[in-house]
Amino acid sequence: GCAIIDFSNQNLTYLMPFTFKFTANVRFVDLTNNSIKSIPGYAFNGLSNLTALNLKGNRLEKIEKNAFYGLISLTSLELRSQNLFDLNDSSFNGMDSLEYLDLSKNNIASLKNGTFYGLSKLQLLDLDYNPILIIDTEAFVGLSSLQYFTFSFNNLTQINELAFDKVDSMIVLKLSYNKIVDLNVSLTTNASGFRYLDLSENLLHAVPTKALENLYWCSQV
């Protein structure tokens, strides 16, 4: 059967529920550079063997509940360069196999509790180039496999003390080009394998001693 569906660079503005109902053998769907503003629930239901979905360069403003329902094999989701402004605790329901998630270059202003809950296999999360100002205490709960987290070019002024408390596998954390003034929290409480911390181009007035206290194995700061 067909392994790839390419609808890139068209004039698509929406997807219907169950659009891909009879496409179980497809492994990759490319919908880049269209004008899709919303994805209804169950739009991708039927793509049980899909491993990569690219939606880069659309106009998505919101992820509807169950929008990605049925994508049980998906490992890579590209949502870069949209108009997304809000994520909630049902945005990524049922994506148990996801390993790579790119949400860079959007309009996300805050991360709510449980936003990424259920993404236990996620290894890379890219949130660069967003206007994020607030991270709730339990926004990253469930990200037990996260290794690479890049959060550069946002509007952070501070980080909640417990924000990274349950992210035990983190190796790389990039927080450059924010507006962080004070960092009186430990960023890597349980991440014994941590290797790289980037805090360049912030507004720190002093070396954040507490943020560094658990970097026993860190190779570069």
Secondary structure, 3 states (H helix, E strand, C coil): CCCEEECCCCCCCCCCCCCCCCCCCCCEEECCCCCCCEECCCCCCCCCCCCEEECCCCCCCEECCCCCCCCCCCCEEECCCCCCCECCCCCCCCCCCCCEEECCCCCCCEECCCCCCCCCCCCEEECCCCCCCEECCCCCCCCCCCCEEECCCCCCCCCCCCCCCCCCCCCEEECCCCCCCCCCCCCCCCCCCCCEEECCCCCCCCCCHHHHCCCCCCCEC
